[in-house]
Amino acid sequence: MRLYANRAVLAIVFWFAIAVVVTASHDFPLRWGPVLGVLTDSSVEISWCFEQPAYGAIRYTTKDEYQKTHVMHFLIPSPVKEELHHVCLTDLTPATAYVFQVILTEKDRELVGPIGEFTTAPKADDTFTFLVWGDTHAGKTDSVFEYVANQMAHDSSHPLFAVAVGDLVHRSTETHWRTFFNGIYNLALSTPILAVPGNHELLIQCEDCDSTLYFDYLQLPQGGGIADEEWWSITYGDVLLVGLNTCAVGVTNGRLVWPPGQFQWLEETLSTSSANVKIVFTHFPMYSSGMKNGRFSRDGVNVCLEEDLKHILIKGGVNLFINGHIHSYQHIYRDGIHFVTTGGGGCFYENPYRVKTEGEVKWIEHVYHYLRITICENRVTVQMIGVGEWDGTSLIPYAKPKCLDEFVIIKR
């Protein structure tokens, strides 16, 4: 259930809440969470899952006020007794830091969870940074992906949000999703999480697999498709971000078939946006030096994706196309677009297939990493941040994260 809050209602709720006895609990009964979701300049979504059905709430205030008073002045209850909760806080102030807590209400007492924080989106011309990572494969590589996520949580840029480009879980089961959310606990407590689906969320079949969990658990921007979140867009200042589902839904006449209506929606979204920077996120690459020749790929080119999508990207003025799936880092520049693969979020590395693809700028393998993207007044800086290497059997952490590649896109 998604619940929306505003201060007119919260003022009343706050006075009622004063009479409740608050009890700090070191064994707060969360299955996972809290997880920050889609963020705007005036709102944020927060999700969590209790171990068993219970009434919950979010208490919050500005970070500045909390540092002065140590009191969270606003509280929004979730009126249904259930395990999974989604709450959207609205009427927030732009470019402002907030703190929050999940509350479990039991009769005349409250159990309070950990304190998290977030900063609402900035004004149009303000500088901000966000992170991107892919292929965590929770449920298969737990200690490694958790290590990468913790390095992201401590990134010195204090990112506004982070985007996961698919294969968040190894199998879309309750157990693997719980592992994922617990593994990104520190990151998700202070950094809103956006995502696009990968084949391991939507296509891999098993006895306990349920592809709908991706849409049930993650709170994403609105767009279209399943739950209106299968593909999405959101604008921050003069930057348009678009998330796509590049998992084919079938094959017809020897060609991959994409989710119906998605590319038409994309074309309209790009053409009607006045953003100076347009970034597209998908799971599957259009170009990759790590793609084997096969039924739908040739010489590092995803043939169907190139034929069906590339002209839309060019016409729509896309600057940057970011994907996962291939477990390495790659930077390819073709037709005025930077194509970046970031698949170093935690999955074990294998001996990669290697073919030099037209437009290849950089290839780095066996390095766990994420992307740090900084939006300034007249440029976009993309950095590949390495956090450790795979020696064939285990992760060898770096003493500290280091930038292994960097390039700049000048705003149009």
N, C-alpha and C positions, 0 to 999 in steps of 0.2 A: 504494500500500500504506500502511495506517495502522498505526503501531506505538505501543504504550503502554509508558511507562517508569515505574519506581518505584525508590526509593533502595536497596532491598535488592539489586536486580540491579546498580545503578550503582556501588555500592561496589567490587564485583569488577572491573567494567569499567574503573574509574578507575585501579586499580593496573596493569592491563595496558596502559592507554593511556600511562602515563608513559614507556615505552620507545620510543615512536614519535617520530620526528623531526618537529617542527612547522615548517612553512614558510609565512610570510606571503606572500600573492600579491596583487598589484595587478590581475592579470588573472584573477581567480577565475572559473571557467567556468560561470557561472549563466545560463541562458536567462531566468529571472525568479525573483524572491523574494530573501530569505525573506519569507513573508507570514504574519502572525499570524492565527489563526482563532478559533474559539469559545473563550471564556474563562469559567472558573468561579472559585470561591474556592480551589480546590485543583488546578486543571489548566489547560493551554492547549494548543492545537493549532498546529503550525507546518508550513508547506508550502513547498516550493521545487522548481525544475526545473533540472537540469543540461543543458548543451548536448548531452551524449551520455550513454549509460548509464554509471553509476559508483556505487560504494559511498559512502554518505554517513552523517553522524551529526550530532547536536546536542550541543554542550557548553554547560553552563550552571551558574550558581550565583546566590546572592542578590547584589543590587547592593551591599549593605553589605559583604559578605565580599570581593567583587571589589575594592572600593575600598581595602580593607586589604591584600590579598595579591596582587592582579592575577593571580589564578589562578581558573579555572572548574573546580570540584571534581567535577562530575558529567558523565558522557558516556553517551549512548545511541546505539548504532549502528543503522543501517538495513541489515538483512542481505542485501537483494536488490540486485543491480547493475541499476539502471534510471535513467531520466531523472527521472520524477516521484516525489517522496517526501512522505509525510505522517507526522509524528511527534506523538504526544500525550504531553506531560510531565504526570505525575500526582504525587500525594503532596506537593503544594506547600503553603506556609503562606499562609493568608488575608491579604489587605491587605498584601502584601509585594512589594517591587520585586525583579525578577530581571534578569540579563543573559544573553545567549546568543549562540552563533555556529554557523553551518553549517560542517561539516567535510567535505571530500572526501578519502577515504582511497585512497592508491595505494601498494600494496606496503608499503614500510617508511617512508613519509612521509605527512604530512597537509598539505593546503592549507586554510588557514583563511579564512573569509569575514568580512564586516563584523560588528561587534558591534551587536546589537539589544537592546531592553529592553521589559519589560512589567510591570504590577503586577496581581497577582491581585485578584479581586473582594473588596470590603470586607465587614465585618460588617453585620448587618441594618439598623442605624440610622445608619450612616455616610453622609456626603454624598459623592456622586460625580457626575461629568459625562460625557456622551457626545455624539457628533456624528452628524448625519444629513445625507446629501447625495444628489442624484439626477441621472440623465441626463448622465453623463460622455461617453458615446458615443465611447469610445476607438477610434481608427482613422479618425476623421473630424475631431476637434477636439483634436489631441494637445497642442499647446502650451498651450491654454486650460485643459483639464481638469487637466493637470499643475500649472499655476500654482495652481488652486484647491486641489488636494490638498496642495501644499506649504504653502499658507497654513493648512490644517487641521493639518498636521504640527507647525506652530509655534504652535498655539492656546495661549493663556496659561493655559487651565484644566487642561492636562495630562489630556486625556480618557481614560477607562478603555477605551473602544472606540468604533467608528464603524459606522454602518449605511448601506449603499447601497440606495436604493429603486428599483432597476431601471435598465435600459438602461446597464449598465456599459460594454458594447462596442457598436459600431455594427453589426457583424456577428459572429456567434459562430464565428469562425475562429481557428486557431492564431495567426495574425499579429496579429489585433486583441486577443486575450487577452494575448499577450506585451506589446503596447503598453500595455494597461491596467495590468498588474502593474508594468511598468517605470515608468509614469507615477506610480503611487502608492507608489513605492519608499520614500521617506522616511517617509510616513505609515504604511505597513504594517510598517516595521521597528520601530515603537514603539507601534502602536495596533492591537489586534485588529480584524479586519474581518468584519462580518456583512452579509448581503444578502438581498434578495428578487428574484425574476426579473422581467424586463420583456419586452415583445414583441420587442425586438431580440436577446434571448438565446434565446427559445423559438419565436418565430413567423416571423421574417424568414428567407426562403429564399435561398440562393445556392449556387453550385457547391461551395464549400469550407465551407459552414456546417455546424456540428455542435452541436446544442443540448445534447448530453450533456456538453460541455466545462464548462458551468456547474457541473454536479454533480461532475465529475471534479476540478476545480481548487479549488473553494471548500469549506472545512470549516465546516459550519454546525451549529447545535443540532439535536437529533433531534425529529421530529414525525411526518410521514407523506408519502405520495406517492412520487415518484421518489427512490430512495436514502434514503428517510425524511427528506429535507431539502427537499422541494418546498415544504412549509410546516412551521413549527417554533415552539417556544416555549422561553423560558428565564426564570428568575426571579432577580433581584438584590435581596436584602433584601425589601422589601414592594412591589417593582415587577415586574409581569409584562410581558414583551415577547413579541409574537406576530408572526411573519412569514407572509404569505399569498401565494399565487400567484393573481392576479386576471386572468391571461391565459385567456380562454375557450377551451375545447377543441372547441367546435362550436356549431351553432345548431340548435335543434329547435322547430318550431311558432312560428317568429319570435322565439324567446327565446335568449339566450346560455346556454350550458351550461358550468358550472364543473367543475374537476377533481373527480371523484367521491370523496365521503367527506370532503372538506375542511371544509365548513361544519358538518357534524355533529361532526367532531373539534373545531372551534373552539368550538361551543356547549358541549361537555363540558369543554374546557380552561378556558373562562371561568367556568363554573359551579362547578368544583371548586377554583378558585384563591381563596385568602384575601387576595391582594394588595390593597392600598389604591389602587394606581395600575395601570391596565391600558392599554397602548399597543399599537396595531396598525399594522403596516407593510405597504403594498402598493405596486404600481407604478401601477395605474390608479386614478384618483380616483372617489369616489362623487359628489362635488360639485366643480365647477370653473367659474369665470367664463370660462375659456378653452376650454371644450368647445363645439364647433359642434353645432347641431341636426342629427340624423341618424337612422339606423335605430334606434339604441339609446340615444340621448341627446336630451334636450329641456330647454331653458331652463337649461342648466348642470347637469343631473342625469343621471347614468348610471343609466337607469331600471331595468334588470335588476339591477344591483348594489345599488341602493337597496332594491328589493323583496325580494331574496333574502338580503341581509346586514344591513341596518340594524337590523331587529328583534333580531337576535342580539347586535349591539353594545350596544343599549340594555339588553336583559335581562341581559347579561353584565357591565354596569357599566364599559364602556370609556370612558376619559376623553379619549383622544387618538388620532386616526387620521391617519397620515402617509403621503403618496403622492408619486410623481413624475409623469412622462409629460408634463405641461404645463410648458413651459419658462418658468416664472415663479415668483414667490412669492405664495401666497394663504393667507389665514386666514379660514375660515368657521366660524361657531358655530351649530349646529342641534341641537335635542333633547338638550341637555346634553352634547354632544360637540364638541370642537374638531377640525375637519378642516383639515389643513395640507398644502399642495402645496409641495414643494421640488424644482424642476427646473432649478436654476441651477448644476449641477456642471461644466459645460463645453461643452454643445452650443450651436451657433450659435443666436442668437435670430432669430425671424422676426416679421413683423408679426402680432401676436396677434389672434385672434378675441376679442371682448370683449362679454360680456353680464353684467350685474349679477345675481348669484345670491342668492337668499334667504339671509339670515344672513351676508352678506359683511362682514368686519371690516376686512380690509386686502388690498390688491393692489399688488404692486411688480413691474414688468417691466424687462427689459434690465439686470438686476443679477445678476452671478455671486455665488453665496452658498452657505452651508451653515447648518444649524441647530445651535445649542449648547443642550443640555438638561441642566439641573442638578436633581438630586434631593436635596432637603433633608428634614429631619425631618417637616415638616408641609406642604410645598409642592413644586410642580414649576415651574421657570421655563424658559420656551421663548424663545430669542432667535434672530432671523434676523441672521446676520453677513454683511454685504456685503464683497466683496473687490475688486470692480471693475465697470465698466460696459461694455456693448456699444454702440459708436457707429454701428453699421450695417455696419462693415467689419472692426473689430478690437476687441480688449480694451483698455480704458483702466484700468490698475490704480489702486486707491486707494493713498494714501501709507501707510496702515495700515488693517487691517480695522476695520469699524465696525458697531455694532448699529443696524439700521434698523427693527426691530420687536421688541416684547417683550410677553409676557403670562404670567400666573401661574395655575396650577391648584392649588386648595387640596385637600389629600388628604382623602378621605372617612373 
